[in-house]
Amino acid sequence: MGFFFDRIIDHRQESTLATAFRRRRFRLFLALIEALKPPISILDVGGEQRFWEVMGVAQDERLRISLLNIEPQPVNRPNFTSLTGDATDLSRFANDEFDMVFSNSVIEHLGSFDRQQRMAMEVQRVGKCYFIQTPNRYFPLEPHFLLPFFQFYPPRLQIALARRYNLGWYRRQTDIHQAASLVRSHRLLSAREVRALFPNGVLHRERVLGLTKSFMVCGPISFCEALRYPLR
């Protein structure tokens, strides 16, 4: 598992396969922001400065990036700001306050469809445009616990495995309540659910070996369809 994680899965490293996938997905986002007039204000829900550095755009002076997380994130660049808050409640921001709202692999961590709906509504309210990425529920390898079809195991089995083993990104949870909380905080989305959450968006599929690995949805439709990019 160590070699597999370090060389393939760990997106924090610049040379892994996971990072290569992220860079490929990010090309779609770059195409979107190229259509915006600078300076471009971006709200990154659940993001880190390191992500933008790995993507090679942290130094882009056109971008004004606000990172919103439950816990403050370190920033050391003048075009980055760290904010604390909840993705389901962006009431501190006005309608259309940001040119773009960006979120990478966050919405599936909200635990329930109700909370995912609230995040989706807030994203579409505060952003003139948005770009949201999330893993596909039906991809064979669950992306957080790194077990095949883990998302379909009975909850009791998921909790038991989380208590007994280090799984993917997570250390073994000795406490049953902590294990249950960890398992229940993950809710992967299907294509139908992504479309329901973002009805004014355009869905793009990231495919690996013919299978849909993740979804990217950008909106509004009028903005995304104006670009010469294969968004579907």
N, C-alpha and C positions, 0 to 999 in steps of 0.2 A: 504493500500500500504506500510506503514511503516514497519509492521511486515514482510510482504512478501519480501520486499527489504532487510531488516536487517538480516533475518534468512535464506533466500534462495538465493537471487540474488547477494548480495554484495560479490564479489570475493576478496575484500580487507581484509575480515574477515576470520580467519583460520577455523572456524567451520561451514561455510555455505555450502549449497548444490553446489553452483557454484564453490567453492574452491575444493570440492571433485571431481567434474568433471574435473577441471584443473589438479589435481594430477593424475587422471586416464589417461588423455591425455599425461601427462608429462612422464609417464612410457615408452611410445614409444620413446620419445626423449632420455631418459636415455639409452635405449637399443642401440640407434644409437651412442651416444658418447662413450659408453663402447668399441666400435670397433675402436676408434681412439687412437693414441699414445699421451700420455701427454708430455709436457703441451699442452692443447687444447685451441686454440684461437677461441673465439666466438664473433660474432657481433650480438647484440640483437637490432633489428630495432624497435624502439618505446617502449622499455622496461624500467623497473625500478629495482633497487636493491631489493626492497621489494618483488617483485615477486619471485626472486631466493631464498630469505630467507624463504618465505612461502613454497616453494617447497623443502626446506631442503638441498640445495646444495651450498648456497652462500659461505660457509666456505671451500668448496672443493678446495684444493690448486692446483689441476691439471688444473683448469679452469681459463682462462684469459678472462674476459668478458668486452667487450666495449659496452656501452649503447649509442645508437644514437637516438637523439630526436631533435625536433625543438627548444625546450627550454632545458637548462642544468638540469640534474637530480642530486640530492644529492647522494654522495657515501662516505662511510667511511670504506671500506675494501680495503686492498692492491691489491687484484686481480680484482678490478672493476675500470673502467675508464668511465667518462662521456664525450660524444662528442655531438656537435650540428651539424645538417645537415638535408638534405631532403632525404627521402627514395627513391625518384625517380632519384636522382643524387648522386651516390657514386663514382664520378670520382676521389676523393681524395685517393681512395684505388686502389691498383694494382689487376690484375687478380689473383684469387686464394689466396688472401692475408690472408683469414681466413680459419681455418679448418672447421668451421660451421657457417652458418648464420641462426639465429633463429628469428622468429617474431610471436607474439601471438595477434590475433585480431587487426591488424593494417591495412592491405591492403584494407579492406572494407571502411576505412575512407578517401580514396584518392579522392572520388567523381566522377571519370570518368574512363571508361575502358582504355582509353589512358594512364592515369597516373598509373593505376594498371599494365599495360603492362610494363611501364618503370621501375617500382619497381621490377617486376618479372625478367626482363632482368638483372638488376643490381645485384640482389640477386644471380642469377646463375653465374654471371661473377666473383664476388669478393669472393664467397665461394666455397671451394672444395666440400662441402656438404651443404645441407640446410634443414630446417624444418619450414614450414609455416602453421599456423592454421588460419582459418577464418570461421565465421558462415555460415550456409546454407541459401541461399535466400528463400528456400521453407519450412523452418521450421515455424510452425504456429505462434510462438511468436517472434516478432521482438526483438532482444536482447539489443538494445540501448534505444528505446523509450518505450519498454515493453507494447506494445499494440498488440493484435492479428492481424496479416496480415497488420500491418501498412505500410510495404514496398510496398504494392499494392494499397494503397489509392491514389487518385488523388493528385498531388502536392499541389493544392490549399487547399485541406482539411488537408493535413499534416501541411502546414504552419499555417493554422487557428488554429489547435489544439496546435501547438507549441507556439502560441501567447497567448493562453487562459489558458493552464494548465502546471503544472510541469509534465513532461513525463519521466519516467524511470530515467536515469542518468542526465537529463537536467532540469534546472530551466526554468520557463516560460520566453519566449522572447517577451518583449513588442514591440520591434522595428521590423517591418515587414521585413526589409532587413537582420537583424540578424537571424530572424526565417527562412527565405528562405535560407540563407547561411548554417545554421545548418542542415536543411533537405537535402540540395543538397550535403553536404559533406559525406553522407552515400550512399554507393552502394554495396549491398550484392551480393555475387557471387553464381552461380550455379555450379554443378559438371562439366558440359561441359566447362564452362569458366575457372575453376581452371585447368582442364587438358590442355586447350589451352594456359594458361599462363605458365604452367610448363610441357611442353611436354616430358621432360626427367625425370619426377618424378613419384613416386608411390602414388596413392591416397588412403587414409584411411578414413573411415567414423566413426564418433562418433554417436552412436545411443542411443536414449532415447525413451522407449516405442515403439520400432520398427521404429521410425522416425529418419531421419538423422538430428542431431542437428548442427553439424559442420564438416568441412573437415580439414584433416591434409595431407599435401603433403610433401614428402621428396625425395631427389634426391642426386646424380644421381641414375637411376634405378639399375645400376650394384652394387652400394654400398648398397642400401636398400634391394635388393632381396637376398643379401648374408647372411642377418641376419635371424635367426630362430624366426620370429615374424610375427603375422597375420597382415600384412600391408594392405590387401585389405578387 
